[in-house]
């Protein structure tokens, strides 16, 4: 029942051409340490499914993405993620751009192991025009209406970041919103989790209220990677907020000559220990203010 592994061991279980779902939301609780490990790897031709942030942008910049299924790719205060924008404008990506609710339903259909879920979301919009693979279905009931049949978004693997986990794969998210991470997990054939804290299983028995922050069964977790600060530069509330100055520096790099290569060389190439040191260490991360909405 010991599911602990390194980020490199996690990446070794992924293959070219896989469909990979990434949990989190924009600049919030993204499994960035796992993303950086993929960037350092030889993986390619990936289909990425995400409510995207810098995870998507970095994978695009590194040439890892063949297709992107998304509702948005944003850093919030920077409306369009810079390297996603660059790749999209250059026509480098095959895309399936859908509504946030349609993506939720696609993940839910995969989690329920059904081929689609009917919905009114998307009716009368250009979402259907630009995604001809999304079909309408006639209602078998008295309403006689046609509904959007949002297809299941089945994933080969899901990557998520959590506040804490144990070696068995019990995962806890303490933030005010767990986003769609439970659906990514249930839609995937395999799930790999990075965590800020690795705890003994007794932690969950000693803290009965912790069960309120556990959103999927431990048997759905295939690997646990302990990486303190592993969501940075995105947030992991209540442990730390997102790093605005770092995102601003990252955003500015897209305008610089060889900007991505320079960012990669400084922050990604030498591994997570070096990364954490260069961004100020764990104590510095823990001082980042939480976003207020």
NUDREN-519940 format. One record per residue (C-alpha): x, z, y; residue in three letters. Coordinates in nm, 3 decimals. Layout:
% residues N
<site><px>X</px><pz>Z</pz><py>Y</py><code>Ala</code></site>
...
//
This chain:
% residues 293
<site><px>0.000</px><pz>0.000</pz><py>0.000</py><code>Unk</code></site>
<site><px>0.302</px><pz>-0.019</pz><py>0.230</py><code>Unk</code></site>
<site><px>0.236</px><pz>-0.323</pz><py>0.452</py><code>Unk</code></site>
<site><px>0.518</px><pz>-0.267</pz><py>0.699</py><code>Unk</code></site>
<site><px>0.733</px><pz>-0.570</pz><py>0.775</py><code>Unk</code></site>
<site><px>0.951</px><pz>-0.712</pz><py>1.050</py><code>Unk</code></site>
<site><px>0.836</px><pz>-0.982</pz><py>1.289</py><code>Unk</code></site>
<site><px>1.074</px><pz>-1.224</pz><py>1.117</py><code>Unk</code></site>
<site><px>0.918</px><pz>-1.144</pz><py>0.779</py><code>Unk</code></site>
<site><px>0.576</px><pz>-1.209</pz><py>0.931</py><code>Unk</code></site>
<site><px>0.681</px><pz>-1.549</pz><py>1.063</py><code>Unk</code></site>
<site><px>0.827</px><pz>-1.635</pz><py>0.723</py><code>Unk</code></site>
<site><px>0.473</px><pz>-1.621</pz><py>0.582</py><code>Unk</code></site>
<site><px>0.347</px><pz>-1.883</pz><py>0.829</py><code>Unk</code></site>
<site><px>0.375</px><pz>-2.258</pz><py>0.773</py><code>Unk</code></site>
<site><px>0.383</px><pz>-2.573</pz><py>0.984</py><code>Unk</code></site>
<site><px>0.036</px><pz>-2.707</pz><py>1.060</py><code>Unk</code></site>
<site><px>-0.145</px><pz>-2.376</pz><py>1.017</py><code>Unk</code></site>
<site><px>-0.448</px><pz>-2.275</pz><py>1.224</py><code>Unk</code></site>
<site><px>-0.358</px><pz>-1.944</pz><py>1.388</py><code>Unk</code></site>
<site><px>-0.593</px><pz>-1.722</pz><py>1.586</py><code>Unk</code></site>
<site><px>-0.446</px><pz>-1.493</pz><py>1.850</py><code>Unk</code></site>
<site><px>-0.631</px><pz>-1.180</pz><py>1.956</py><code>Unk</code></site>
<site><px>-0.645</px><pz>-1.025</pz><py>2.300</py><code>Unk</code></site>
<site><px>-0.787</px><pz>-1.171</pz><py>2.620</py><code>Unk</code></site>
<site><px>-0.588</px><pz>-1.351</pz><py>2.890</py><code>Unk</code></site>
<site><px>-0.321</px><pz>-1.101</pz><py>3.000</py><code>Unk</code></site>
<site><px>-0.462</px><pz>-0.816</pz><py>2.788</py><code>Unk</code></site>
<site><px>-0.336</px><pz>-0.681</pz><py>2.456</py><code>Unk</code></site>
<site><px>-0.170</px><pz>-0.998</pz><py>2.333</py><code>Unk</code></site>
<site><px>0.069</px><pz>-0.977</pz><py>2.033</py><code>Unk</code></site>
<site><px>0.352</px><pz>-1.106</pz><py>2.251</py><code>Unk</code></site>
<site><px>0.637</px><pz>-0.978</pz><py>2.032</py><code>Unk</code></site>
<site><px>0.496</px><pz>-1.185</pz><py>1.744</py><code>Unk</code></site>
<site><px>0.455</px><pz>-1.484</pz><py>1.976</py><code>Unk</code></site>
<site><px>0.817</px><pz>-1.454</pz><py>2.088</py><code>Unk</code></site>
<site><px>0.923</px><pz>-1.447</pz><py>1.722</py><code>Unk</code></site>
<site><px>0.732</px><pz>-1.770</pz><py>1.659</py><code>Unk</code></site>
<site><px>0.894</px><pz>-1.924</pz><py>1.966</py><code>Unk</code></site>
<site><px>1.235</px><pz>-1.839</pz><py>1.817</py><code>Unk</code></site>
<site><px>1.137</px><pz>-1.995</pz><py>1.482</py><code>Unk</code></site>
<site><px>1.120</px><pz>-2.353</pz><py>1.353</py><code>Unk</code></site>
<site><px>0.739</px><pz>-2.349</pz><py>1.315</py><code>Unk</code></site>
<site><px>0.561</px><pz>-2.653</pz><py>1.460</py><code>Unk</code></site>
<site><px>0.235</px><pz>-2.851</pz><py>1.468</py><code>Unk</code></site>
<site><px>0.020</px><pz>-2.539</pz><py>1.497</py><code>Unk</code></site>
<site><px>-0.348</px><pz>-2.528</pz><py>1.583</py><code>Unk</code></site>
<site><px>-0.401</px><pz>-2.226</pz><py>1.808</py><code>Unk</code></site>
<site><px>-0.738</px><pz>-2.056</pz><py>1.860</py><code>Unk</code></site>
<site><px>-0.736</px><pz>-1.809</pz><py>2.149</py><code>Unk</code></site>
<site><px>-0.887</px><pz>-1.663</pz><py>2.460</py><code>Unk</code></site>
<site><px>-0.553</px><pz>-1.760</pz><py>2.598</py><code>Unk</code></site>
<site><px>-0.287</px><pz>-1.615</pz><py>2.821</py><code>Unk</code></site>
<site><px>0.092</px><pz>-1.629</pz><py>2.814</py><code>Unk</code></site>
<site><px>0.074</px><pz>-1.644</pz><py>2.434</py><code>Unk</code></site>
<site><px>-0.065</px><pz>-1.997</pz><py>2.455</py><code>Unk</code></site>
<site><px>0.159</px><pz>-2.095</pz><py>2.746</py><code>Unk</code></site>
<site><px>0.482</px><pz>-1.991</pz><py>2.574</py><code>Unk</code></site>
<site><px>0.387</px><pz>-2.165</pz><py>2.250</py><code>Unk</code></site>
<site><px>0.308</px><pz>-2.482</pz><py>2.448</py><code>Unk</code></site>
<site><px>0.637</px><pz>-2.460</pz><py>2.638</py><code>Unk</code></site>
<site><px>0.825</px><pz>-2.422</pz><py>2.309</py><code>Unk</code></site>
<site><px>0.656</px><pz>-2.730</pz><py>2.162</py><code>Unk</code></site>
<site><px>0.479</px><pz>-2.538</pz><py>1.885</py><code>Unk</code></site>
<site><px>0.120</px><pz>-2.645</pz><py>1.956</py><code>Unk</code></site>
<site><px>-0.045</px><pz>-2.960</pz><py>1.822</py><code>Unk</code></site>
<site><px>-0.406</px><pz>-2.859</pz><py>1.893</py><code>Unk</code></site>
<site><px>-0.563</px><pz>-2.588</pz><py>2.103</py><code>Unk</code></site>
<site><px>-0.912</px><pz>-2.443</pz><py>2.059</py><code>Unk</code></site>
<site><px>-0.987</px><pz>-2.236</pz><py>2.367</py><code>Unk</code></site>
<site><px>-1.238</px><pz>-2.110</pz><py>2.620</py><code>Unk</code></site>
<site><px>-0.977</px><pz>-2.044</pz><py>2.891</py><code>Unk</code></site>
<site><px>-0.602</px><pz>-1.994</pz><py>2.932</py><code>Unk</code></site>
<site><px>-0.547</px><pz>-1.762</pz><py>3.227</py><code>Unk</code></site>
<site><px>-0.337</px><pz>-1.475</pz><py>3.360</py><code>Unk</code></site>
<site><px>-0.632</px><pz>-1.353</pz><py>3.569</py><code>Unk</code></site>
<site><px>-0.461</px><pz>-1.319</pz><py>3.908</py><code>Unk</code></site>
<site><px>-0.287</px><pz>-1.647</pz><py>3.824</py><code>Unk</code></site>
<site><px>-0.597</px><pz>-1.852</pz><py>3.737</py><code>Unk</code></site>
<site><px>-0.430</px><pz>-2.116</pz><py>3.517</py><code>Unk</code></site>
<site><px>-0.147</px><pz>-2.021</pz><py>3.284</py><code>Unk</code></site>
<site><px>0.143</px><pz>-2.235</pz><py>3.412</py><code>Unk</code></site>
<site><px>0.291</px><pz>-2.379</pz><py>3.094</py><code>Unk</code></site>
<site><px>-0.053</px><pz>-2.444</pz><py>2.944</py><code>Unk</code></site>
<site><px>-0.143</px><pz>-2.627</pz><py>3.265</py><code>Unk</code></site>
<site><px>0.175</px><pz>-2.835</pz><py>3.246</py><code>Unk</code></site>
<site><px>0.113</px><pz>-2.931</pz><py>2.882</py><code>Unk</code></site>
<site><px>-0.255</px><pz>-3.008</pz><py>2.944</py><code>Unk</code></site>
<site><px>-0.188</px><pz>-3.225</pz><py>3.248</py><code>Unk</code></site>
<site><px>0.080</px><pz>-3.414</pz><py>3.056</py><code>Unk</code></site>
<site><px>-0.169</px><pz>-3.490</pz><py>2.778</py><code>Unk</code></site>
<site><px>0.050</px><pz>-3.317</pz><py>2.519</py><code>Unk</code></site>
<site><px>-0.233</px><pz>-3.132</pz><py>2.344</py><code>Unk</code></site>
<site><px>-0.529</px><pz>-3.219</pz><py>2.128</py><code>Unk</code></site>
<site><px>-0.794</px><pz>-2.983</pz><py>2.263</py><code>Unk</code></site>
<site><px>-1.130</px><pz>-2.835</pz><py>2.176</py><code>Unk</code></site>
<site><px>-1.246</px><pz>-2.673</pz><py>2.500</py><code>Unk</code></site>
<site><px>-1.560</px><pz>-2.466</pz><py>2.455</py><code>Unk</code></site>
<site><px>-1.762</px><pz>-2.189</pz><py>2.615</py><code>Unk</code></site>
<site><px>-1.650</px><pz>-1.828</pz><py>2.559</py><code>Unk</code></site>
<site><px>-1.973</px><pz>-1.754</pz><py>2.374</py><code>Unk</code></site>
<site><px>-1.942</px><pz>-2.063</pz><py>2.154</py><code>Unk</code></site>
<site><px>-1.596</px><pz>-1.951</pz><py>2.049</py><code>Unk</code></site>
<site><px>-1.729</px><pz>-1.607</pz><py>1.964</py><code>Unk</code></site>
<site><px>-1.997</px><pz>-1.768</pz><py>1.747</py><code>Unk</code></site>
<site><px>-1.743</px><pz>-1.997</pz><py>1.579</py><code>Unk</code></site>
<site><px>-1.531</px><pz>-1.696</pz><py>1.485</py><code>Unk</code></site>
<site><px>-1.839</px><pz>-1.506</pz><py>1.374</py><code>Unk</code></site>
<site><px>-1.950</px><pz>-1.793</pz><py>1.151</py><code>Unk</code></site>
<site><px>-1.607</px><pz>-1.798</pz><py>0.986</py><code>Unk</code></site>
<site><px>-1.621</px><pz>-1.419</pz><py>0.948</py><code>Unk</code></site>
<site><px>-1.964</px><pz>-1.449</pz><py>0.782</py><code>Unk</code></site>
<site><px>-1.843</px><pz>-1.738</pz><py>0.563</py><code>Unk</code></site>
<site><px>-2.119</px><pz>-1.971</pz><py>0.683</py><code>Unk</code></site>
<site><px>-2.054</px><pz>-2.327</pz><py>0.810</py><code>Unk</code></site>
<site><px>-2.215</px><pz>-2.281</pz><py>1.153</py><code>Unk</code></site>
<site><px>-2.434</px><pz>-2.062</pz><py>1.372</py><code>Unk</code></site>
<site><px>-2.720</px><pz>-2.216</pz><py>1.575</py><code>Unk</code></site>
<site><px>-2.722</px><pz>-2.140</pz><py>1.947</py><code>Unk</code></site>
<site><px>-2.860</px><pz>-2.256</pz><py>2.279</py><code>Unk</code></site>
<site><px>-2.514</px><pz>-2.218</pz><py>2.434</py><code>Unk</code></site>
<site><px>-2.378</px><pz>-2.562</pz><py>2.523</py><code>Unk</code></site>
<site><px>-2.710</px><pz>-2.744</pz><py>2.538</py><code>Unk</code></site>
<site><px>-2.724</px><pz>-2.977</pz><py>2.837</py><code>Unk</code></site>
<site><px>-2.352</px><pz>-2.946</pz><py>2.912</py><code>Unk</code></site>
<site><px>-2.048</px><pz>-3.170</pz><py>2.884</py><code>Unk</code></site>
<site><px>-1.912</px><pz>-2.940</pz><py>2.613</py><code>Unk</code></site>
<site><px>-2.099</px><pz>-3.156</pz><py>2.362</py><code>Unk</code></site>
<site><px>-1.991</px><pz>-3.478</pz><py>2.533</py><code>Unk</code></site>
<site><px>-1.623</px><pz>-3.387</pz><py>2.505</py><code>Unk</code></site>
<site><px>-1.652</px><pz>-3.232</pz><py>2.157</py><code>Unk</code></site>
<site><px>-1.843</px><pz>-3.486</pz><py>1.946</py><code>Unk</code></site>
<site><px>-1.753</px><pz>-3.289</pz><py>1.634</py><code>Unk</code></site>
<site><px>-2.004</px><pz>-3.023</pz><py>1.747</py><code>Unk</code></site>
<site><px>-2.344</px><pz>-3.133</pz><py>1.619</py><code>Unk</code></site>
<site><px>-2.706</px><pz>-3.046</pz><py>1.689</py><code>Unk</code></site>
<site><px>-2.931</px><pz>-2.910</pz><py>1.416</py><code>Unk</code></site>
<site><px>-3.311</px><pz>-2.925</pz><py>1.398</py><code>Unk</code></site>
<site><px>-3.488</px><pz>-2.593</pz><py>1.367</py><code>Unk</code></site>
<site><px>-3.682</px><pz>-2.554</pz><py>1.038</py><code>Unk</code></site>
<site><px>-3.935</px><pz>-2.333</pz><py>1.218</py><code>Unk</code></site>
<site><px>-4.235</px><pz>-2.391</pz><py>1.444</py><code>Unk</code></site>
<site><px>-4.034</px><pz>-2.416</pz><py>1.765</py><code>Unk</code></site>
<site><px>-3.933</px><pz>-2.771</pz><py>1.667</py><code>Unk</code></site>
<site><px>-3.622</px><pz>-2.759</pz><py>1.885</py><code>Unk</code></site>
<site><px>-3.271</px><pz>-2.885</pz><py>1.836</py><code>Unk</code></site>
<site><px>-2.995</px><pz>-2.625</pz><py>1.861</py><code>Unk</code></site>
<site><px>-2.618</px><pz>-2.648</pz><py>1.889</py><code>Unk</code></site>
<site><px>-2.464</px><pz>-2.591</pz><py>1.547</py><code>Unk</code></site>
<site><px>-2.142</px><pz>-2.414</pz><py>1.645</py><code>Unk</code></site>
<site><px>-1.903</px><pz>-2.477</pz><py>1.353</py><code>Unk</code></site>
<site><px>-1.705</px><pz>-2.199</pz><py>1.190</py><code>Unk</code></site>
<site><px>-1.353</px><pz>-2.157</pz><py>1.328</py><code>Unk</code></site>
<site><px>-1.171</px><pz>-2.072</pz><py>1.008</py><code>Unk</code></site>
<site><px>-0.818</px><pz>-1.940</pz><py>1.053</py><code>Unk</code></site>
<site><px>-0.521</px><pz>-1.948</pz><py>0.819</py><code>Unk</code></site>
<site><px>-0.381</px><pz>-1.643</pz><py>0.997</py><code>Unk</code></site>
<site><px>-0.471</px><pz>-1.405</pz><py>1.278</py><code>Unk</code></site>
<site><px>-0.221</px><pz>-1.223</pz><py>1.500</py><code>Unk</code></site>
<site><px>-0.338</px><pz>-0.916</pz><py>1.691</py><code>Unk</code></site>
<site><px>-0.182</px><pz>-0.620</pz><py>1.872</py><code>Unk</code></site>
<site><px>-0.316</px><pz>-0.266</pz><py>1.840</py><code>Unk</code></site>
<site><px>-0.233</px><pz>0.074</pz><py>1.986</py><code>Unk</code></site>
<site><px>-0.142</px><pz>0.228</pz><py>1.652</py><code>Unk</code></site>
<site><px>-0.148</px><pz>0.163</pz><py>1.280</py><code>Unk</code></site>
<site><px>-0.034</px><pz>0.320</pz><py>0.957</py><code>Unk</code></site>
<site><px>0.157</px><pz>0.162</pz><py>0.671</py><code>Unk</code></site>
<site><px>-0.168</px><pz>0.094</pz><py>0.482</py><code>Unk</code></site>
<site><px>-0.301</px><pz>-0.131</pz><py>0.760</py><code>Unk</code></site>
<site><px>-0.549</px><pz>0.104</pz><py>0.926</py><code>Unk</code></site>
<site><px>-0.550</px><pz>-0.011</pz><py>1.290</py><code>Unk</code></site>
<site><px>-0.670</px><pz>0.170</pz><py>1.601</py><code>Unk</code></site>
<site><px>-0.755</px><pz>0.022</pz><py>1.941</py><code>Unk</code></site>
<site><px>-0.808</px><pz>0.278</pz><py>2.217</py><code>Unk</code></site>
<site><px>-0.866</px><pz>0.046</pz><py>2.513</py><code>Unk</code></site>
<site><px>-1.206</px><pz>0.005</pz><py>2.677</py><code>Unk</code></site>
<site><px>-1.261</px><pz>-0.333</pz><py>2.506</py><code>Unk</code></site>
<site><px>-1.138</px><pz>-0.455</pz><py>2.167</py><code>Unk</code></site>
<site><px>-1.234</px><pz>-0.810</pz><py>2.276</py><code>Unk</code></site>
<site><px>-1.294</px><pz>-1.033</pz><py>1.971</py><code>Unk</code></site>
<site><px>-1.006</px><pz>-0.902</pz><py>1.762</py><code>Unk</code></site>
<site><px>-1.228</px><pz>-0.791</pz><py>1.476</py><code>Unk</code></site>
<site><px>-1.376</px><pz>-1.141</pz><py>1.454</py><code>Unk</code></site>
<site><px>-1.031</px><pz>-1.303</pz><py>1.454</py><code>Unk</code></site>
<site><px>-0.936</px><pz>-1.072</pz><py>1.167</py><code>Unk</code></site>
<site><px>-1.249</px><pz>-1.144</pz><py>0.965</py><code>Unk</code></site>
<site><px>-1.223</px><pz>-1.519</pz><py>1.028</py><code>Unk</code></site>
<site><px>-0.867</px><pz>-1.534</pz><py>0.891</py><code>Unk</code></site>
<site><px>-0.723</px><pz>-1.571</pz><py>0.543</py><code>Unk</code></site>
<site><px>-0.440</px><pz>-1.336</pz><py>0.647</py><code>Unk</code></site>
<site><px>-0.394</px><pz>-1.095</pz><py>0.936</py><code>Unk</code></site>
<site><px>-0.069</px><pz>-0.969</pz><py>1.084</py><code>Unk</code></site>
<site><px>-0.076</px><pz>-0.679</pz><py>1.328</py><code>Unk</code></site>
<site><px>0.184</px><pz>-0.555</pz><py>1.573</py><code>Unk</code></site>
<site><px>0.147</px><pz>-0.198</pz><py>1.693</py><code>Unk</code></site>
<site><px>0.289</px><pz>0.021</pz><py>1.967</py><code>Unk</code></site>
<site><px>0.282</px><pz>0.330</pz><py>1.747</py><code>Unk</code></site>
<site><px>0.328</px><pz>0.361</pz><py>1.371</py><code>Unk</code></site>
<site><px>0.163</px><pz>0.681</pz><py>1.248</py><code>Unk</code></site>
<site><px>0.125</px><pz>0.866</pz><py>0.921</py><code>Unk</code></site>
<site><px>-0.210</px><pz>0.821</pz><py>0.751</py><code>Unk</code></site>
<site><px>-0.278</px><pz>1.190</pz><py>0.811</py><code>Unk</code></site>
<site><px>-0.325</px><pz>1.103</pz><py>1.179</py><code>Unk</code></site>
<site><px>-0.663</px><pz>0.950</pz><py>1.102</py><code>Unk</code></site>
<site><px>-0.774</px><pz>1.248</pz><py>0.892</py><code>Unk</code></site>
<site><px>-0.664</px><pz>1.496</pz><py>1.158</py><code>Unk</code></site>
<site><px>-0.850</px><pz>1.305</pz><py>1.432</py><code>Unk</code></site>
<site><px>-1.203</px><pz>1.229</pz><py>1.303</py><code>Unk</code></site>
<site><px>-1.297</px><pz>1.064</pz><py>1.633</py><code>Unk</code></site>
<site><px>-1.024</px><pz>0.803</pz><py>1.568</py><code>Unk</code></site>
<site><px>-1.269</px><pz>0.622</pz><py>1.338</py><code>Unk</code></site>
<site><px>-1.457</px><pz>0.508</pz><py>1.649</py><code>Unk</code></site>
<site><px>-1.152</px><pz>0.299</pz><py>1.742</py><code>Unk</code></site>
<site><px>-1.105</px><pz>0.134</pz><py>1.399</py><code>Unk</code></site>
<site><px>-1.280</px><pz>-0.204</pz><py>1.394</py><code>Unk</code></site>
<site><px>-1.189</px><pz>-0.353</pz><py>1.055</py><code>Unk</code></site>
<site><px>-1.109</px><pz>-0.234</pz><py>0.706</py><code>Unk</code></site>
<site><px>-0.745</px><pz>-0.181</pz><py>0.611</py><code>Unk</code></site>
<site><px>-0.769</px><pz>-0.432</pz><py>0.324</py><code>Unk</code></site>
<site><px>-0.803</px><pz>-0.706</pz><py>0.587</py><code>Unk</code></site>
<site><px>-0.459</px><pz>-0.624</pz><py>0.731</py><code>Unk</code></site>
<site><px>-0.180</px><pz>-0.805</pz><py>0.547</py><code>Unk</code></site>
<site><px>0.119</px><pz>-0.695</pz><py>0.753</py><code>Unk</code></site>
<site><px>0.207</px><pz>-0.429</pz><py>1.010</py><code>Unk</code></site>
<site><px>0.494</px><pz>-0.483</pz><py>1.252</py><code>Unk</code></site>
<site><px>0.599</px><pz>-0.179</pz><py>1.455</py><code>Unk</code></site>
<site><px>0.706</px><pz>-0.303</pz><py>1.800</py><code>Unk</code></site>
<site><px>0.677</px><pz>-0.046</pz><py>2.084</py><code>Unk</code></site>
<site><px>0.583</px><pz>-0.236</pz><py>2.398</py><code>Unk</code></site>
<site><px>0.499</px><pz>-0.537</pz><py>2.183</py><code>Unk</code></site>
<site><px>0.212</px><pz>-0.653</pz><py>2.405</py><code>Unk</code></site>
<site><px>0.430</px><pz>-0.681</pz><py>2.719</py><code>Unk</code></site>
<site><px>0.399</px><pz>-0.852</pz><py>2.963</py><code>Unk</code></site>
<site><px>0.028</px><pz>-0.829</pz><py>2.880</py><code>Unk</code></site>
<site><px>-0.141</px><pz>-0.489</pz><py>2.891</py><code>Unk</code></site>
<site><px>-0.219</px><pz>-0.244</pz><py>2.615</py><code>Unk</code></site>
<site><px>-0.459</px><pz>0.005</pz><py>2.772</py><code>Unk</code></site>
<site><px>-0.436</px><pz>0.300</pz><py>2.792</py><code>Unk</code></site>
<site><px>-0.062</px><pz>0.286</pz><py>2.711</py><code>Unk</code></site>
<site><px>0.041</px><pz>0.038</pz><py>2.985</py><code>Unk</code></site>
<site><px>-0.098</px><pz>-0.225</pz><py>3.220</py><code>Unk</code></site>
<site><px>0.011</px><pz>-0.586</pz><py>3.253</py><code>Unk</code></site>
<site><px>0.336</px><pz>-0.653</pz><py>3.435</py><code>Unk</code></site>
<site><px>0.244</px><pz>-0.838</pz><py>3.755</py><code>Unk</code></site>
<site><px>0.602</px><pz>-0.894</pz><py>3.882</py><code>Unk</code></site>
<site><px>0.711</px><pz>-1.027</pz><py>3.542</py><code>Unk</code></site>
<site><px>0.416</px><pz>-1.265</pz><py>3.526</py><code>Unk</code></site>
<site><px>0.493</px><pz>-1.383</pz><py>3.879</py><code>Unk</code></site>
<site><px>0.852</px><pz>-1.453</pz><py>3.778</py><code>Unk</code></site>
<site><px>0.733</px><pz>-1.632</pz><py>3.464</py><code>Unk</code></site>
<site><px>0.483</px><pz>-1.835</pz><py>3.668</py><code>Unk</code></site>
<site><px>0.749</px><pz>-1.937</pz><py>3.920</py><code>Unk</code></site>
<site><px>0.980</px><pz>-2.061</pz><py>3.643</py><code>Unk</code></site>
<site><px>0.753</px><pz>-2.359</pz><py>3.572</py><code>Unk</code></site>
<site><px>0.851</px><pz>-2.506</pz><py>3.911</py><code>Unk</code></site>
<site><px>1.224</px><pz>-2.462</pz><py>3.852</py><code>Unk</code></site>
<site><px>1.456</px><pz>-2.717</pz><py>3.697</py><code>Unk</code></site>
<site><px>1.498</px><pz>-2.615</pz><py>3.332</py><code>Unk</code></site>
<site><px>1.273</px><pz>-2.318</pz><py>3.414</py><code>Unk</code></site>
<site><px>1.143</px><pz>-2.265</pz><py>3.062</py><code>Unk</code></site>
<site><px>1.489</px><pz>-2.286</pz><py>2.908</py><code>Unk</code></site>
<site><px>1.621</px><pz>-2.036</pz><py>3.160</py><code>Unk</code></site>
<site><px>1.330</px><pz>-1.798</pz><py>3.093</py><code>Unk</code></site>
<site><px>1.383</px><pz>-1.839</pz><py>2.718</py><code>Unk</code></site>
<site><px>1.756</px><pz>-1.773</pz><py>2.743</py><code>Unk</code></site>
<site><px>1.706</px><pz>-1.460</pz><py>2.952</py><code>Unk</code></site>
<site><px>1.409</px><pz>-1.297</pz><py>2.782</py><code>Unk</code></site>
<site><px>1.338</px><pz>-1.446</pz><py>2.438</py><code>Unk</code></site>
<site><px>1.649</px><pz>-1.583</pz><py>2.271</py><code>Unk</code></site>
<site><px>1.825</px><pz>-1.253</pz><py>2.194</py><code>Unk</code></site>
<site><px>1.536</px><pz>-1.072</pz><py>2.024</py><code>Unk</code></site>
<site><px>1.297</px><pz>-0.787</pz><py>2.101</py><code>Unk</code></site>
<site><px>1.551</px><pz>-0.507</pz><py>2.155</py><code>Unk</code></site>
<site><px>1.723</px><pz>-0.714</pz><py>2.422</py><code>Unk</code></site>
<site><px>1.386</px><pz>-0.814</pz><py>2.569</py><code>Unk</code></site>
<site><px>1.274</px><pz>-0.454</pz><py>2.604</py><code>Unk</code></site>
<site><px>1.600</px><pz>-0.362</pz><py>2.775</py><code>Unk</code></site>
<site><px>1.575</px><pz>-0.653</pz><py>3.019</py><code>Unk</code></site>
<site><px>1.221</px><pz>-0.563</pz><py>3.125</py><code>Unk</code></site>
<site><px>1.320</px><pz>-0.204</pz><py>3.203</py><code>Unk</code></site>
<site><px>1.269</px><pz>-0.021</pz><py>2.875</py><code>Unk</code></site>
<site><px>0.969</px><pz>0.153</pz><py>2.727</py><code>Unk</code></site>
<site><px>0.954</px><pz>0.422</pz><py>2.994</py><code>Unk</code></site>
<site><px>0.923</px><pz>0.154</pz><py>3.259</py><code>Unk</code></site>
<site><px>0.645</px><pz>-0.021</pz><py>3.067</py><code>Unk</code></site>
<site><px>0.450</px><pz>0.302</pz><py>3.033</py><code>Unk</code></site>
<site><px>0.445</px><pz>0.333</pz><py>3.412</py><code>Unk</code></site>
<site><px>0.276</px><pz>-0.003</pz><py>3.466</py><code>Unk</code></site>
<site><px>-0.063</px><pz>0.062</pz><py>3.631</py><code>Unk</code></site>
<site><px>-0.371</px><pz>-0.018</pz><py>3.430</py><code>Unk</code></site>
<site><px>-0.588</px><pz>-0.301</pz><py>3.571</py><code>Unk</code></site>
<site><px>-0.906</px><pz>-0.188</pz><py>3.744</py><code>Unk</code></site>
<site><px>-1.217</px><pz>-0.409</pz><py>3.742</py><code>Unk</code></site>
//
